[in-house]
Amino acid sequence: MAAMIATISSTDGNLLHVICPGTMFFFFFCALLMFTNGGNNARRHVSRFNGLYFLEKWRGKKIMFVGDSLSSNQWISLTCLIHSWVPNSKYKVFRSDGLSSVTFEEYGVTILLYRTPFLVDLVNDNKAGRILKLDTIHNGRAWRGMDMLIFNTWHWWTHTGRSQPWDYIQEGNKLYKNMNRLIAFYKGLTTWARWVLRFVDPSRTKVFFQDISPTHYEGRDWWQPSKSCAGETQPFFGTRYPAGTPLEWVVVNKVLSRIKKPVYLLDVTLLSQYRKDAHPSHYSGNHGGTDCSHWCLPGLPDTWNQLLYAALFS
């Protein structure tokens, strides 16, 4: 039986692979139970997520998710997973424009969400309008001083037409009306990588990058061209996802491979590709149309956080 792998990897050479049998049933369950440490064939057990243990180990710390609405998916999942372990513990919720946080007061643990869809700057210019600046990150001032950072971006890079949130793309002093999105993504992510190299102290801050979260609008990705995620109630079953590896996944891995500081990749892409059944779609009263981008909660992001937990404590 073929194996599937969910990978948590570090740019300093440390790898954590979750290796599972070829069926999705075994994949999701053994992904929560075991991993193989890179360079070491000894198989170990991954502890079940324990929110109380998480709070004790990260007592007095600040954890920040930085990115788009997929970061919000994972942030909500993590705070709910932890709260389910300490339901009577006092907590405080803070929300403002672009920043949200949940503080578990008894433990002094604050888990924040900083909304910035591109990581690089999106600014308003009186003359040119909305400009996506590929080589600046002024927002990064708010990310400093954290004990853990979990970054994410890609979802909004693909938007065109009326849903495109910029009028121009800027690199250096040049403005572009448009640019190949993968190239723009690579340039923006490279700017983020430079920010990590300049401002992150690995002795204090642990850095993760949440890999590409796939969409399921196109049924041809799983050999059913007339369908989307709407109405899907079963994951894709098979040993190989038909759509293959997304090019944006290649971009992320290329950029991370060049960072000289440890950045841990939460490689959730393949695992998530199989879950065409896990989107809100038309099942949620909060969505006017079909949503095949975000994820139900409880749901798949809980598995992402189990992998995060394994990377931190296994």
ChimeraX attribute file (.defattr): number of C-alpha atoms within 10 A of each C-alpha:
attribute: neighborCount
match mode: 1-to-1
recipient: residues
	/A:1	8
	/A:2	10
	/A:3	14
	/A:4	21
	/A:5	19
	/A:6	23
	/A:7	25
	/A:8	26
	/A:9	25
	/A:10	21
	/A:11	18
	/A:12	14
	/A:13	11
	/A:14	13
	/A:15	19
	/A:16	24
	/A:17	19
	/A:18	25
	/A:19	18
	/A:20	23
	/A:21	17
	/A:22	17
	/A:23	17
	/A:24	19
	/A:25	12
	/A:26	13
	/A:27	19
	/A:28	17
	/A:29	12
	/A:30	17
	/A:31	25
	/A:32	20
	/A:33	16
	/A:34	19
	/A:35	27
	/A:36	17
	/A:37	18
	/A:38	15
	/A:39	10
	/A:40	9
	/A:41	9
	/A:42	9
	/A:43	12
	/A:44	12
	/A:45	14
	/A:46	20
	/A:47	14
	/A:48	11
	/A:49	21
	/A:50	14
	/A:51	19
	/A:52	16
	/A:53	13
	/A:54	16
	/A:55	21
	/A:56	12
	/A:57	14
	/A:58	17
	/A:59	16
	/A:60	15
	/A:61	16
	/A:62	19
	/A:63	23
	/A:64	25
	/A:65	27
	/A:66	29
	/A:67	23
	/A:68	21
	/A:69	19
	/A:70	24
	/A:71	25
	/A:72	21
	/A:73	19
	/A:74	23
	/A:75	27
	/A:76	20
	/A:77	22
	/A:78	22
	/A:79	18
	/A:80	17
	/A:81	19
	/A:82	18
	/A:83	18
	/A:84	14
	/A:85	16
	/A:86	15
	/A:87	10
	/A:88	8
	/A:89	12
	/A:90	12
	/A:91	17
	/A:92	10
	/A:93	12
	/A:94	10
	/A:95	11
	/A:96	8
	/A:97	7
	/A:98	9
	/A:99	16
	/A:100	18
	/A:101	22
	/A:102	18
	/A:103	18
	/A:104	22
	/A:105	14
	/A:106	12
	/A:107	18
	/A:108	16
	/A:109	21
	/A:110	23
	/A:111	22
	/A:112	25
	/A:113	25
	/A:114	24
	/A:115	20
	/A:116	20
	/A:117	21
	/A:118	24
	/A:119	25
	/A:120	25
	/A:121	19
	/A:122	23
	/A:123	12
	/A:124	13
	/A:125	9
	/A:126	7
	/A:127	6
	/A:128	10
	/A:129	12
	/A:130	16
	/A:131	20
	/A:132	24
	/A:133	25
	/A:134	24
	/A:135	18
	/A:136	19
	/A:137	18
	/A:138	12
	/A:139	14
	/A:140	16
	/A:141	9
	/A:142	12
	/A:143	17
	/A:144	15
	/A:145	16
	/A:146	19
	/A:147	20
	/A:148	21
	/A:149	23
	/A:150	23
	/A:151	23
	/A:152	25
	/A:153	26
	/A:154	24
	/A:155	19
	/A:156	14
	/A:157	16
	/A:158	12
	/A:159	13
	/A:160	11
	/A:161	8
	/A:162	7
	/A:163	9
	/A:164	11
	/A:165	16
	/A:166	20
	/A:167	17
	/A:168	18
	/A:169	18
	/A:170	20
	/A:171	15
	/A:172	9
	/A:173	6
	/A:174	9
	/A:175	15
	/A:176	12
	/A:177	10
	/A:178	13
	/A:179	12
	/A:180	9
	/A:181	14
	/A:182	16
	/A:183	12
	/A:184	19
	/A:185	22
	/A:186	18
	/A:187	19
	/A:188	23
	/A:189	23
	/A:190	22
	/A:191	20
	/A:192	22
	/A:193	18
	/A:194	15
	/A:195	16
	/A:196	19
	/A:197	15
	/A:198	10
	/A:199	13
	/A:200	21
	/A:201	16
	/A:202	15
	/A:203	7
	/A:204	11
	/A:205	17
	/A:206	18
	/A:207	23
	/A:208	22
	/A:209	23
	/A:210	25
	/A:211	21
	/A:212	25
	/A:213	23
	/A:214	22
	/A:215	20
	/A:216	25
	/A:217	18
	/A:218	16
	/A:219	15
	/A:220	14
	/A:221	18
	/A:222	21
	/A:223	13
	/A:224	10
	/A:225	11
	/A:226	8
	/A:227	16
	/A:228	22
	/A:229	24
	/A:230	20
	/A:231	15
	/A:232	15
	/A:233	12
	/A:234	12
	/A:235	15
	/A:236	19
	/A:237	14
	/A:238	13
	/A:239	15
	/A:240	16
	/A:241	16
	/A:242	14
	/A:243	13
	/A:244	11
	/A:245	12
	/A:246	14
	/A:247	10
	/A:248	17
	/A:249	17
	/A:250	13
	/A:251	19
	/A:252	21
	/A:253	15
	/A:254	13
	/A:255	17
	/A:256	21
	/A:257	17
	/A:258	12
	/A:259	17
	/A:260	13
	/A:261	19
	/A:262	23
	/A:263	23
	/A:264	25
	/A:265	25
	/A:266	24
	/A:267	23
	/A:268	22
	/A:269	19
	/A:270	22
	/A:271	22
	/A:272	22
	/A:273	23
	/A:274	22
	/A:275	23
	/A:276	26
	/A:277	21
	/A:278	25
	/A:279	26
	/A:280	22
	/A:281	26
	/A:282	16
	/A:283	14
	/A:284	13
	/A:285	9
	/A:286	9
	/A:287	11
	/A:288	9
	/A:289	13
	/A:290	17
	/A:291	20
	/A:292	21
	/A:293	19
	/A:294	21
	/A:295	23
	/A:296	17
	/A:297	16
	/A:298	14
	/A:299	14
	/A:300	22
	/A:301	25
	/A:302	21
	/A:303	22
	/A:304	23
	/A:305	18
	/A:306	21
	/A:307	27
	/A:308	21
	/A:309	20
	/A:310	23
	/A:311	20
	/A:312	11
	/A:313	13
	/A:314	15
